[in-house]
């Protein structure tokens, strides 16, 4: 898998996707959206890949935002398409059916913050900065940022950050629930990979069903969410991994993961 703006490395059970425009602080341009969408499509259909890590090249930035030079040429019509394209790519990430973990290694601003929020889990380095400063450019977050930020941190905090364009540090991001944990820059990828290795050691059907149910909580009522969870529960009860997992528990031994 060779791309103009990404590096993709396959490891045992998971893949690392690295945004690779370090001279532009990994800013998201049209080519990167195309590359990212293609990489996610391939990885989601790869049976050897059970989880995906997304990070940025270098030590300064995860992704510093959208490519302003491209954005500047937008009018009312092309602006809506610009926004919709980003939304579709980030929705593809969120709904790819496999856990996607962001290792945020620096600035995650604007589109970079929106990309991180489309991932299911976010770990960050101590030097990470987060924000949706689009109002400073006379626009608003357009890649799903107003929606995901509100779901993640709540309406009041989302409004505070989005309407002011405020940029916050790693510790505050953790305090408000925007990230899961904060790590020294030198330890971030090691921690993230160890976490992912734990995830991929579990039954893939159980992980996928749990992930689908968690995502459904954003769009379903509590009652419908419970029904969906029960449906997913029933489906995994028909898997070989379920039979083996419960039998191993009863026999006080480590379960073998069959992946089916």
N, C-alpha and C positions, 0 to 999 in steps of 0.2 A: 504494500500500500504506500504509494509515493504521491505526495501532494506539494503544491507550491507554498502553502501557508501552515501546514501541520506536519508534525512528526508523529507516527503511530508505531508503537512498540507492543508486540504481543508477548505476554508472559503466560505462565501456567495458570489457566483459568480466567485471566483478565487481560485487559489492554490499557495502555497509557496513551492518551491523546494529548499532545503538547501543542499549544498555539505557538506558532513560530514566526513571528514578525518582530523580533527583539528591537530592531532599529526604530520601530513605530510603537514600542511598548505593547506589542501584540494587539493593536487596534483592529477591530472587526471590519473588514472590507467585504465587498461582494464576493471576491474569490474565496475568502475564508469561510463565508457562509456556505458556498457551494461545496468546498472541501469538507467542512464539518458535517454537513447533511449527508454527503456520500459516505464518509467514514462511519457515522452512526448507523446508516442503513446496512453497511457490510458487517459491522460488528454485531448488530442485533440479530442478524441471520447466521452468525457463526456459532455452531454448537459448542465449540471449544471455549468460547468467551462467555463468562457468566456475570462479569461486572466490568465497568469502565471507569477509569480515572481521567479527569480533565484537569490540566494544569497549564501554566504558561512558561515559556522559555525565559531564562535569565532570572535575576533576583529582584528586579524592580517591579514587574507587573505580571499579573494574571492576564488581564486585558483592560487597557486604559479607557476603553469606550469604543464608540463607532468611529469610522474613518470620516473626520469632519470634512475633508476635501470632497468626498463623494456626497456627503449629506448636504453640503452647501448648495448643490445644483438642484435640489428638490423643489417642486412647486406643489400645489394642493393635490394634484392627481398622482404624481410620481412619489410624493411623500407618503401617501396611504399605501402604495405598493411597497415602498421601502420598509414601512412598519410591518406590513403583513408578511413579507418574506422572512424577516427576523422572527416574528411570532411563530411562523410555521416550523422553522428550523429548531427553535427552542422547545416547541411543543413536541417535536419529533424526539428530542432528547428526553424530555420528561416522560413520554409515553412509549419509550422504546422497549419496555418490558424487562429491562435488566437494570440493576442498581447502578446509578451514575454518581460518582463522588467527586466533588470539586476539591482540589488541593490549591487553595488560593495563596499564591506566593508573592503577593505585592498588591499594587493598585487593582481594584475591581470597581471601576467607575462606569456609570451609564450602562452601555451595552454589556460591559464586562460584569457588572453587578447583576444584570438581568440574566446573563449566561450562568453565573454561579447559582442564582436562585432557581434556574430550571433544572439543576442537578438535585438529587434527592437528599444528599448530605453534603455539608460544607465544613472542611477543616481549613485553617488558615495559619500563616506565619505571623510572628509578632509585628512585622513591619507592614502587614496588610492594611489597606485603606478601602473603605466601602462608601458608596454614595450614588445618588441619582441626580447629578447636577444639570440635567437637561434644561431646566428653567433658565439657567444662565445663558443658554443659546437661543432662548425664545421658543422652545418646544417642550414636550413632556416625554417621559419614558415611552418608547413605542414598541418594545419587544416583549410586552407582557409585564413590564416592571410595576405598573400601578396595581395590577391584579395580584401578582405573586408576593410583592412586598407586603400588601395588606393581609394576605392569607398567612404569611409567615410571622409578622411582628404586630399585627393588629392595625386597625384603621387610624388611630390617633398617632402612633409612631410613624406609620407610613406617610401620613399627611405632613408631619413635622419634617421628615427627611426630604420628601419629594418637593414640597412647596418652597422650601428654603434652599434646596440644592446643597445642604450640609454634607460634609464628608466626615466620617467617623473612623476611629481606629479599631484595631482588632478586639481589644478588651470590651469596648462598648458594644461592638457587633455581637460578641458572645453574650453579654448581659441582656440584650434585647431578643436573643434567640435567632439572630440572623445567621450565625455560625455555630457549629457544635462544639468546637474546641480550638484553642490557640497553642501554637508550638514554635519553638525556635526555628528559624529558617532552615538550619542545617538538619533538623530532625523531621521536618514536615513530610517529605516523601516517604521516609522510612516508616513513620507512624501510619500514614495513609495506606501504604502497601500492606502492612501487617493487618490493619483493619479489613481491607479488601480480601486478603487471604483467609481471614476468619469467615467472611461472608460466603466466599466461593467453596468453602469446605462443607457447607450445608446443602440440603436437598435443593436443587435449582427450582423444582416445581413449587416447593413450599415458600422459597424466597420470592419467586415471581408472584404467587398468589397473595402473599402478604403485602408486597409492593403495590399490586393492583388495588387491593382493599384500602391501603393508606391513601393512595391518590384519589380514589373514589370519594373519600370523606370530604374533599373540597367541593364536590359538585352534587352529592346526593344528600337528601334529608337524613336525619339520624335513623329513621325507620327503614328507609330504602338502603342505607349503608349497612345496617345490620343484616338485611336480607341478602345483600351482595356478599357480605362476609361469610354467611352461612353457605351460600352457593359455592364460593371458593373453597371453604372448608370441606364440603362434600366431595368436590372434585379431587382434592389432594388425598382424601381418604381412600381413593381408588388407586393410588400409586404404589409401586414397589418400595419406594423410599419410606413411605408411611409404615408399611408392614414391617420393614426391616428396622426402622427407627424405634418403633414401639416394642418390638421383640427384643432388640438389643438392650433397651432400658430394663425390661423385665428380667433379662438374663445377666444384667449388670456387666455389660461389655460395650466397647465402642462400636457404633453403627458403621456399616459400610454404605457409602453413598453411591447409588446406582445411576442416579440422574434420570430416573424414569419411574 
